[in-house]
Structure formats: C-alpha cells, structure tokens
Amino acid sequence: MAFATEWRTLRSAILHLGISILLLSAFFFFFGFTNVKIGGILFPFPVPDKQSFSAILFEKMKNDLMPDNVELVVTNPISAFVSQALIATLLSLLLTLPYFLYKITTYMIPALHLHERKLLSMTLFPSMLLFLLGAFFAYTVIIPPTLSFLYTYASAIGATLLFSVPEFISLVFSIVIVTGVSFLLPVFMFLLSRIGLTPEHFWKKQWRYALISFLLFSAIITPDGSGVSMAFLSLPLVTLYLVGIIISK
C-alpha cells in the first residue's frame, strides 16, 4: 500500500512537470512580445508571432557569440523549425528546473534523516548558483573566443565561413551545460567527504591529478587549439577545487 501511494505521488509530480515543460515550450515557440498602449503607456504583451521568444533568443545568441564574418545557414526547411523548437524546450527546462528540484526535495524529505535533510538544504541553493555561474561563464568567456579561433583555420584555406544553425545551437548548449555541471565541483567534493566516501586529506593529497584532469577536461570542451580558452576554464576549476578542499574539512 505504501509503495502504491509513493508511486502515485511520484507519477503525479512527473506528469505535472512534463505538462509544464510542454506548455512552456509551446509558449516560447509560438509567442513573442508586442507593445500595447494602455492609458498612453506602452506595455509588452505576449501574442502569437513568428518572432517568438525562441527566435529572439537565437538572434541574441548569434549576435553575442558568432564572429562577424561567419554566416549561419539552414540546409533544409526542417532544420530552422527543429532548431527553434529545441531552443524553446531547453528554455522551458531551465525555467522549470527550480520547480523540479522543489518537487524532488519535498518527495525525498520524509524519507531522510535529520542530518541528511540538513545536508540537502546546505547544498541545494549553492548547486543552483554554481551551475548558473558556470553557464554564464561559458557563454561570455569560453564560447566567443573558441569560435573565433576555430574559424581562422577556415580562412587560412580560403573556405567559405558557414555554420549550420542546428550545429551552432548544439555546440552552444553543450558547452554551457557541461561547464555549468563542472562548476558543481565543490559541492561534489563536500558531499563525498561528508558522507564518508573520501577521507579529509584525500582532496589535498590528489591536487596534482586534479590539475591534470582539469587541463584535459578544458582541452576537450574548448578545442580552439590556442590554449587561451583552456586556461580560462582551468583557472576557475582550480579555484573551485581549492574551495572544495576548504569546505570538505
């Protein structure tokens, strides 16, 4: 009986989350802003529009991240539709993340001991903050120089500078998400030490291996070959590792 009740609760939470993501995705895909004058004052109002929120976000990504001499192209009539739908879905996932974490937390709390509840409350907000900082860091610091440097190789051989829209979106969101997750490093270190899987001196003793791992990881997700973007990502990871050493004690 208890299992059936728990399953119904979990199923209901997943269903509500799925409906929320679906509705928000449709809203971001089909709706945009228009100015409506009320009492002599212009107010932005959402209306169905081809220049939807997903299209606006894509335009901002293009202006912020793409080199000026590179042209974004679509190779078939479906790719533009799929790309905007992907942006709308990812945006809805980002906005529903706090609700998802809240539902998971409220579902888990009754089964947790007091010290486990304290541990969850100590790490939930810092995890969200660190992920957002990592995503912002990737968007503003890593991606622009990476794209600019990589396209110098195309210029060297006289190739036309083109970039397909789906590949551009996939690259941007992949780097943003991976960097955001990597910024959770201090939280992972703290949790592993707090639950007893790693001794207190472990992280300090393994700093050389950690440094090599950061360099390899940064080289993989920032394949610009210049070493600049790799350094940009390695330095905050090293800083976060030091923070993890301190809080793990």
Phi and psi in degrees as GROMACS dihedral restraints (atoms count N, CA, C in turn):
[ dihedral_restraints ]
;  ai    aj    ak    al  type     phi  dphi    fc
    3     4     5     6     1   -63.5    20    10
    4     5     6     7     1   -40.6    20    10
    6     7     8     9     1   -63.3    20    10
    7     8     9    10     1   -41.5    20    10
    9    10    11    12     1   -64.0    20    10
   10    11    12    13     1   -39.5    20    10
   12    13    14    15     1   -64.9    20    10
   13    14    15    16     1   -44.5    20    10
   15    16    17    18     1   -63.1    20    10
   16    17    18    19     1   -40.4    20    10
   18    19    20    21     1   -64.8    20    10
   19    20    21    22     1   -40.5    20    10
   21    22    23    24     1   -64.2    20    10
   22    23    24    25     1   -40.2    20    10
   24    25    26    27     1   -64.3    20    10
   25    26    27    28     1   -45.9    20    10
   27    28    29    30     1   -65.6    20    10
   28    29    30    31     1   -42.1    20    10
   30    31    32    33     1   -62.6    20    10
   31    32    33    34     1   -40.6    20    10
   33    34    35    36     1   -64.1    20    10
   34    35    36    37     1   -41.3    20    10
   36    37    38    39     1   -65.4    20    10
   37    38    39    40     1   -42.0    20    10
   39    40    41    42     1   -66.2    20    10
   40    41    42    43     1   -39.6    20    10
   42    43    44    45     1   -64.3    20    10
   43    44    45    46     1   -44.7    20    10
   45    46    47    48     1   -63.7    20    10
   46    47    48    49     1   -39.8    20    10
   48    49    50    51     1   -64.4    20    10
   49    50    51    52     1   -43.6    20    10
   51    52    53    54     1   -63.0    20    10
   52    53    54    55     1   -41.5    20    10
   54    55    56    57     1   -65.1    20    10
   55    56    57    58     1   -39.8    20    10
   57    58    59    60     1   -63.0    20    10
   58    59    60    61     1   -43.9    20    10
   60    61    62    63     1   -64.5    20    10
   61    62    63    64     1   -42.0    20    10
   63    64    65    66     1   -63.5    20    10
   64    65    66    67     1   -46.1    20    10
   66    67    68    69     1   -66.5    20    10
   67    68    69    70     1   -42.9    20    10
   69    70    71    72     1   -65.8    20    10
   70    71    72    73     1   -39.3    20    10
   72    73    74    75     1   -61.4    20    10
   73    74    75    76     1   -44.4    20    10
   75    76    77    78     1   -62.9    20    10
   76    77    78    79     1   -39.6    20    10
   78    79    80    81     1   -63.4    20    10
   79    80    81    82     1   -47.5    20    10
   81    82    83    84     1   -67.9    20    10
   82    83    84    85     1   -27.2    20    10
   84    85    86    87     1   -80.8    20    10
   85    86    87    88     1   -38.2    20    10
   87    88    89    90     1  -100.6    20    10
   88    89    90    91     1   -19.5    20    10
   90    91    92    93     1  -110.8    20    10
   91    92    93    94     1   147.2    20    10
   93    94    95    96     1  -137.3    20    10
   94    95    96    97     1  -176.1    20    10
   96    97    98    99     1   -99.3    20    10
   97    98    99   100     1   142.7    20    10
   99   100   101   102     1  -136.2    20    10
  100   101   102   103     1   150.6    20    10
  102   103   104   105     1   -87.6    20    10
  103   104   105   106     1   127.0    20    10
  105   106   107   108     1  -117.8    20    10
  106   107   108   109     1   128.1    20    10
  108   109   110   111     1   -87.1    20    10
  109   110   111   112     1   120.8    20    10
  111   112   113   114     1  -127.1    20    10
  112   113   114   115     1   115.5    20    10
  114   115   116   117     1    62.7    20    10
  115   116   117   118     1    32.3    20    10
  117   118   119   120     1    82.1    20    10
  118   119   120   121     1     2.3    20    10
  120   121   122   123     1  -117.2    20    10
  121   122   123   124     1   134.6    20    10
  123   124   125   126     1   -83.0    20    10
  124   125   126   127     1   128.6    20    10
  126   127   128   129     1  -121.9    20    10
  127   128   129   130     1   134.9    20    10
  129   130   131   132     1   -70.4    20    10
  130   131   132   133     1   133.5    20    10
  132   133   134   135     1  -135.8    20    10
  133   134   135   136     1   130.8    20    10
  135   136   137   138     1   -73.9    20    10
  136   137   138   139     1   129.2    20    10
  138   139   140   141     1  -139.8    20    10
  139   140   141   142     1   155.5    20    10
  141   142   143   144     1   -59.1    20    10
  142   143   144   145     1   128.6    20    10
  144   145   146   147     1  -158.0    20    10
  145   146   147   148     1   144.7    20    10
  147   148   149   150     1   -65.3    20    10
  148   149   150   151     1   -33.5    20    10
  150   151   152   153     1   -82.9    20    10
  151   152   153   154     1    70.5    20    10
  153   154   155   156     1   -78.4    20    10
  154   155   156   157     1   178.1    20    10
  156   157   158   159     1   -61.9    20    10
  157   158   159   160     1   -38.9    20    10
  159   160   161   162     1   -65.8    20    10
  160   161   162   163     1   -37.6    20    10
  162   163   164   165     1   -68.2    20    10
  163   164   165   166     1   -38.5    20    10
  165   166   167   168     1   -64.6    20    10
  166   167   168   169     1   -42.9    20    10
  168   169   170   171     1   -64.0    20    10
  169   170   171   172     1   -40.8    20    10
  171   172   173   174     1   -62.2    20    10
  172   173   174   175     1   -41.8    20    10
  174   175   176   177     1   -61.7    20    10
  175   176   177   178     1   -39.9    20    10
  177   178   179   180     1   -66.6    20    10
  178   179   180   181     1   -42.0    20    10
  180   181   182   183     1   -60.2    20    10
  181   182   183   184     1   -42.5    20    10
  183   184   185   186     1   -63.3    20    10
  184   185   186   187     1   -44.5    20    10
  186   187   188   189     1   -68.5    20    10
  187   188   189   190     1   -35.1    20    10
  189   190   191   192     1   -80.5    20    10
  190   191   192   193     1   -34.1    20    10
  192   193   194   195     1  -111.3    20    10
  193   194   195   196     1   -31.3    20    10
  195   196   197   198     1   -81.4    20    10
  196   197   198   199     1   138.4    20    10
  198   199   200   201     1   -61.2    20    10
  199   200   201   202     1   150.0    20    10
  201   202   203   204     1   -63.6    20    10
  202   203   204   205     1   -29.4    20    10
  204   205   206   207     1   -92.4    20    10
  205   206   207   208     1     8.4    20    10
  207   208   209   210     1  -107.7    20    10
  208   209   210   211     1   134.8    20    10
  210   211   212   213     1  -107.5    20    10
  211   212   213   214     1   129.2    20    10
  213   214   215   216     1   -83.7    20    10
  214   215   216   217     1   136.6    20    10
  216   217   218   219     1  -133.7    20    10
  217   218   219   220     1   156.2    20    10
  219   220   221   222     1  -114.4    20    10
  220   221   222   223     1   136.0    20    10
  222   223   224   225     1   -97.7    20    10
  223   224   225   226     1    -6.8    20    10
  225   226   227   228     1  -157.5    20    10
  226   227   228   229     1   161.6    20    10
  228   229   230   231     1   -68.0    20    10
  229   230   231   232     1   -14.5    20    10
  231   232   233   234     1   -86.6    20    10
  232   233   234   235     1   -29.8    20    10
  234   235   236   237     1   -63.2    20    10
  235   236   237   238     1   -37.6    20    10
  237   238   239   240     1   -66.2    20    10
  238   239   240   241     1   -41.4    20    10
  240   241   242   243     1   -62.6    20    10
  241   242   243   244     1   -47.8    20    10
  243   244   245   246     1   -64.6    20    10
  244   245   246   247     1   -38.1    20    10
  246   247   248   249     1   -64.7    20    10
  247   248   249   250     1   -44.8    20    10
  249   250   251   252     1   -67.3    20    10
  250   251   252   253     1   -36.5    20    10
  252   253   254   255     1   -64.3    20    10
  253   254   255   256     1   -37.7    20    10
  255   256   257   258     1   -65.7    20    10
  256   257   258   259     1   -43.2    20    10
  258   259   260   261     1   -61.8    20    10
  259   260   261   262     1   -44.0    20    10
  261   262   263   264     1   -61.4    20    10
  262   263   264   265     1   -41.0    20    10
  264   265   266   267     1   -67.2    20    10
  265   266   267   268     1   -44.9    20    10
  267   268   269   270     1   -64.9    20    10
  268   269   270   271     1   -38.2    20    10
  270   271   272   273     1   -65.1    20    10
  271   272   273   274     1   -41.1    20    10
  273   274   275   276     1   -66.9    20    10
  274   275   276   277     1   -36.9    20    10
  276   277   278   279     1   -62.8    20    10
  277   278   279   280     1   -40.5    20    10
  279   280   281   282     1   -64.2    20    10
  280   281   282   283     1   -42.0    20    10
  282   283   284   285     1   -74.7    20    10
  283   284   285   286     1   -27.8    20    10
  285   286   287   288     1   -89.0    20    10
  286   287   288   289     1    -3.0    20    10
  288   289   290   291     1   -59.1    20    10
  289   290   291   292     1   -46.0    20    10
  291   292   293   294     1   -59.4    20    10
  292   293   294   295     1   -39.5    20    10
  294   295   296   297     1   -65.1    20    10
  295   296   297   298     1   -40.8    20    10
  297   298   299   300     1   -62.5    20    10
  298   299   300   301     1   -45.5    20    10
  300   301   302   303     1   -64.7    20    10
  301   302   303   304     1   -36.8    20    10
  303   304   305   306     1   -63.9    20    10
  304   305   306   307     1   -45.3    20    10
  306   307   308   309     1   -65.8    20    10
  307   308   309   310     1   -41.5    20    10
  309   310   311   312     1   -64.3    20    10
  310   311   312   313     1   -40.4    20    10
  312   313   314   315     1   -64.9    20    10
  313   314   315   316     1   -47.6    20    10
  315   316   317   318     1   -65.1    20    10
  316   317   318   319     1   -28.6    20    10
  318   319   320   321     1   -73.2    20    10
  319   320   321   322     1   -35.8    20    10
  321   322   323   324     1   -85.4    20    10
  322   323   324   325     1   -29.3    20    10
  324   325   326   327     1   -54.9    20    10
  325   326   327   328     1   -43.6    20    10
  327   328   329   330     1   -60.5    20    10
  328   329   330   331     1   -24.9    20    10
  330   331   332   333     1   -93.1    20    10
  331   332   333   334     1    -0.5    20    10
  333   334   335   336     1   -98.6    20    10
  334   335   336   337     1   149.3    20    10
  336   337   338   339     1   -75.5    20    10
  337   338   339   340     1   169.9    20    10
  339   340   341   342     1   -60.8    20    10
  340   341   342   343     1   -45.0    20    10
  342   343   344   345     1   -68.0    20    10
  343   344   345   346     1   -30.0    20    10
  345   346   347   348     1   -71.5    20    10
  346   347   348   349     1   -34.9    20    10
  348   349   350   351     1   -65.7    20    10
  349   350   351   352     1   -41.6    20    10
  351   352   353   354     1   -62.8    20    10
  352   353   354   355     1   -40.7    20    10
  354   355   356   357     1   -63.5    20    10
  355   356   357   358     1   -40.7    20    10
  357   358   359   360     1   -65.3    20    10
  358   359   360   361     1   -43.9    20    10
  360   361   362   363     1   -67.4    20    10
  361   362   363   364     1   -29.2    20    10
  363   364   365   366     1   -73.9    20    10
  364   365   366   367     1   -26.1    20    10
  366   367   368   369     1  -107.0    20    10
  367   368   369   370     1   -16.0    20    10
  369   370   371   372     1   -65.0    20    10
  370   371   372   373     1   -56.2    20    10
  372   373   374   375     1   -65.8    20    10
  373   374   375   376     1   -46.1    20    10
  375   376   377   378     1   -57.6    20    10
  376   377   378   379     1   -34.6    20    10
  378   379   380   381     1   -64.6    20    10
  379   380   381   382     1   -45.7    20    10
  381   382   383   384     1   -63.2    20    10
  382   383   384   385     1   -42.1    20    10
  384   385   386   387     1   -65.1    20    10
  385   386   387   388     1   -44.6    20    10
  387   388   389   390     1   -65.4    20    10
  388   389   390   391     1   -38.7    20    10
  390   391   392   393     1   -62.6    20    10
  391   392   393   394     1   -44.6    20    10
  393   394   395   396     1   -65.2    20    10
  394   395   396   397     1   -38.8    20    10
  396   397   398   399     1   -63.6    20    10
  397   398   399   400     1   -42.0    20    10
  399   400   401   402     1   -64.4    20    10
  400   401   402   403     1   -41.5    20    10
  402   403   404   405     1   -63.8    20    10
  403   404   405   406     1   -42.9    20    10
  405   406   407   408     1   -65.1    20    10
  406   407   408   409     1   -39.8    20    10
  408   409   410   411     1   -62.7    20    10
  409   410   411   412     1   -43.1    20    10
  411   412   413   414     1   -63.8    20    10
  412   413   414   415     1   -41.9    20    10
  414   415   416   417     1   -67.3    20    10
  415   416   417   418     1   -39.6    20    10
  417   418   419   420     1   -94.9    20    10
  418   419   420   421     1   -29.3    20    10
  420   421   422   423     1  -110.1    20    10
  421   422   423   424     1   -40.1    20    10
  423   424   425   426     1   -88.9    20    10
  424   425   426   427     1   -50.0    20    10
  426   427   428   429     1   -67.1    20    10
  427   428   429   430     1   -47.6    20    10
  429   430   431   432     1   -57.2    20    10
  430   431   432   433     1   -50.7    20    10
  432   433   434   435     1   -67.5    20    10
  433   434   435   436     1   -30.1    20    10
  435   436   437   438     1   -63.2    20    10
  436   437   438   439     1   -48.2    20    10
  438   439   440   441     1   -65.0    20    10
  439   440   441   442     1   -41.9    20    10
  441   442   443   444     1   -62.1    20    10
  442   443   444   445     1   -42.7    20    10
  444   445   446   447     1   -70.5    20    10
  445   446   447   448     1   -41.8    20    10
  447   448   449   450     1   -61.8    20    10
  448   449   450   451     1   -34.2    20    10
  450   451   452   453     1   -77.5    20    10
  451   452   453   454     1    -8.6    20    10
  453   454   455   456     1   -66.6    20    10
  454   455   456   457     1   -27.7    20    10
  456   457   458   459     1   -69.0    20    10
  457   458   459   460     1   -37.0    20    10
  459   460   461   462     1   -67.0    20    10
  460   461   462   463     1   -39.2    20    10
  462   463   464   465     1   -65.0    20    10
  463   464   465   466     1   -34.2    20    10
  465   466   467   468     1   -65.3    20    10
  466   467   468   469     1   -29.2    20    10
  468   469   470   471     1  -102.7    20    10
  469   470   471   472     1     8.3    20    10
  471   472   473   474     1    74.1    20    10
  472   473   474   475     1    22.6    20    10
  474   475   476   477     1   -82.6    20    10
  475   476   477   478     1   152.2    20    10
  477   478   479   480     1   -71.0    20    10
  478   479   480   481     1   132.7    20    10
  480   481   482   483     1   -85.8    20    10
  481   482   483   484     1    97.9    20    10
  483   484   485   486     1  -127.7    20    10
  484   485   486   487     1   155.8    20    10
  486   487   488   489     1  -148.4    20    10
  487   488   489   490     1   123.8    20    10
  489   490   491   492     1   -73.1    20    10
  490   491   492   493     1   145.2    20    10
  492   493   494   495     1   -60.7    20    10
  493   494   495   496     1   -48.6    20    10
  495   496   497   498     1   -60.2    20    10
  496   497   498   499     1   -39.7    20    10
  498   499   500   501     1   -67.1    20    10
  499   500   501   502     1   -37.6    20    10
  501   502   503   504     1   -62.1    20    10
  502   503   504   505     1   -47.2    20    10
  504   505   506   507     1   -64.7    20    10
  505   506   507   508     1   -43.5    20    10
  507   508   509   510     1   -62.4    20    10
  508   509   510   511     1   -42.5    20    10
  510   511   512   513     1   -63.9    20    10
  511   512   513   514     1   -46.4    20    10
  513   514   515   516     1   -62.7    20    10
  514   515   516   517     1   -51.1    20    10
  516   517   518   519     1   -69.0    20    10
  517   518   519   520     1   -31.9    20    10
  519   520   521   522     1   -64.0    20    10
  520   521   522   523     1   -48.5    20    10
  522   523   524   525     1   -65.2    20    10
  523   524   525   526     1   -40.5    20    10
  525   526   527   528     1   -62.7    20    10
  526   527   528   529     1   -46.7    20    10
  528   529   530   531     1   -68.7    20    10
  529   530   531   532     1   -44.4    20    10
  531   532   533   534     1   -63.8    20    10
  532   533   534   535     1   -42.4    20    10
  534   535   536   537     1   -65.8    20    10
  535   536   537   538     1   -40.3    20    10
  537   538   539   540     1   -59.7    20    10
  538   539   540   541     1   -43.2    20    10
  540   541   542   543     1   -66.7    20    10
  541   542   543   544     1   -38.4    20    10
  543   544   545   546     1   -65.1    20    10
  544   545   546   547     1   -26.3    20    10
  546   547   548   549     1   -73.5    20    10
  547   548   549   550     1    -7.2    20    10
  549   550   551   552     1   -82.2    20    10
  550   551   552   553     1     6.7    20    10
  552   553   554   555     1   -51.3    20    10
  553   554   555   556     1   -48.3    20    10
  555   556   557   558     1   -61.2    20    10
  556   557   558   559     1   -33.8    20    10
  558   559   560   561     1   -66.7    20    10
  559   560   561   562     1   -44.7    20    10
  561   562   563   564     1   -60.9    20    10
  562   563   564   565     1   -43.5    20    10
  564   565   566   567     1   -62.5    20    10
  565   566   567   568     1   -43.5    20    10
  567   568   569   570     1   -62.8    20    10
  568   569   570   571     1   -45.3    20    10
  570   571   572   573     1   -64.6    20    10
  571   572   573   574     1   -44.2    20    10
  573   574   575   576     1   -63.0    20    10
  574   575   576   577     1   -37.2    20    10
  576   577   578   579     1   -74.2    20    10
  577   578   579   580     1   -36.9    20    10
  579   580   581   582     1   -69.5    20    10
  580   581   582   583     1   -35.6    20    10
  582   583   584   585     1   -88.9    20    10
  583   584   585   586     1    -0.5    20    10
  585   586   587   588     1    91.1    20    10
  586   587   588   589     1     9.4    20    10
  588   589   590   591     1   -77.2    20    10
  589   590   591   592     1   -23.8    20    10
  591   592   593   594     1  -128.8    20    10
  592   593   594   595     1   137.8    20    10
  594   595   596   597     1   -70.1    20    10
  595   596   597   598     1   166.2    20    10
  597   598   599   600     1   -61.4    20    10
  598   599   600   601     1   -37.3    20    10
  600   601   602   603     1   -87.9    20    10
  601   602   603   604     1    -1.5    20    10
  603   604   605   606     1   -60.3    20    10
  604   605   606   607     1   -50.0    20    10
  606   607   608   609     1   -65.4    20    10
  607   608   609   610     1   -39.3    20    10
  609   610   611   612     1   -66.9    20    10
  610   611   612   613     1   -35.4    20    10
  612   613   614   615     1   -72.8    20    10
  613   614   615   616     1   -27.7    20    10
  615   616   617   618     1  -100.5    20    10
  616   617   618   619     1    22.7    20    10
  618   619   620   621     1   -65.1    20    10
  619   620   621   622     1   -31.7    20    10
  621   622   623   624     1   -65.6    20    10
  622   623   624   625     1   -44.8    20    10
  624   625   626   627     1   -65.9    20    10
  625   626   627   628     1   -35.5    20    10
  627   628   629   630     1   -64.1    20    10
  628   629   630   631     1   -41.9    20    10
  630   631   632   633     1   -62.7    20    10
  631   632   633   634     1   -44.0    20    10
  633   634   635   636     1   -63.6    20    10
  634   635   636   637     1   -40.3    20    10
  636   637   638   639     1   -63.4    20    10
  637   638   639   640     1   -39.9    20    10
  639   640   641   642     1   -64.1    20    10
  640   641   642   643     1   -41.6    20    10
  642   643   644   645     1   -65.0    20    10
  643   644   645   646     1   -43.3    20    10
  645   646   647   648     1   -65.1    20    10
  646   647   648   649     1   -45.0    20    10
  648   649   650   651     1   -60.5    20    10
  649   650   651   652     1   -44.9    20    10
  651   652   653   654     1   -65.5    20    10
  652   653   654   655     1   -37.0    20    10
  654   655   656   657     1   -67.2    20    10
  655   656   657   658     1   -32.0    20    10
  657   658   659   660     1   -72.4    20    10
  658   659   660   661     1   -46.3    20    10
  660   661   662   663     1   -88.9    20    10
  661   662   663   664     1    -6.3    20    10
  663   664   665   666     1  -126.1    20    10
  664   665   666   667     1    73.2    20    10
  666   667   668   669     1   -82.6    20    10
  667   668   669   670     1    51.4    20    10
  669   670   671   672     1   -89.4    20    10
  670   671   672   673     1   -13.9    20    10
  672   673   674   675     1    79.5    20    10
  673   674   675   676     1   -12.4    20    10
  675   676   677   678     1   -84.2    20    10
  676   677   678   679     1   -23.5    20    10
  678   679   680   681     1    85.8    20    10
  679   680   681   682     1   -12.8    20    10
  681   682   683   684     1   -68.9    20    10
  682   683   684   685     1   -51.8    20    10
  684   685   686   687     1   -64.5    20    10
  685   686   687   688     1   -35.0    20    10
  687   688   689   690     1   -62.0    20    10
  688   689   690   691     1   -41.4    20    10
  690   691   692   693     1   -67.4    20    10
  691   692   693   694     1   -39.0    20    10
  693   694   695   696     1   -58.5    20    10
  694   695   696   697     1   -37.1    20    10
  696   697   698   699     1   -85.2    20    10
  697   698   699   700     1   -35.2    20    10
  699   700   701   702     1   -65.9    20    10
  700   701   702   703     1   -40.3    20    10
  702   703   704   705     1   -60.7    20    10
  703   704   705   706     1   -49.1    20    10
  705   706   707   708     1   -65.7    20    10
  706   707   708   709     1   -31.3    20    10
  708   709   710   711     1   -65.9    20    10
  709   710   711   712     1   -40.3    20    10
  711   712   713   714     1   -63.3    20    10
  712   713   714   715     1   -42.4    20    10
  714   715   716   717     1   -61.5    20    10
  715   716   717   718     1   -43.7    20    10
  717   718   719   720     1   -65.1    20    10
  718   719   720   721     1   -34.7    20    10
  720   721   722   723     1   -64.9    20    10
  721   722   723   724     1   -41.0    20    10
  723   724   725   726     1   -64.0    20    10
  724   725   726   727     1   -40.7    20    10
  726   727   728   729     1   -62.2    20    10
  727   728   729   730     1   -40.9    20    10
  729   730   731   732     1   -61.6    20    10
  730   731   732   733     1   -38.0    20    10
  732   733   734   735     1   -62.1    20    10
  733   734   735   736     1   -42.3    20    10
  735   736   737   738     1   -67.8    20    10
  736   737   738   739     1   -49.1    20    10
  738   739   740   741     1   -74.3    20    10
  739   740   741   742     1   -21.2    20    10
  741   742   743   744     1   -69.2    20    10
  742   743   744   745     1   -19.2    20    10
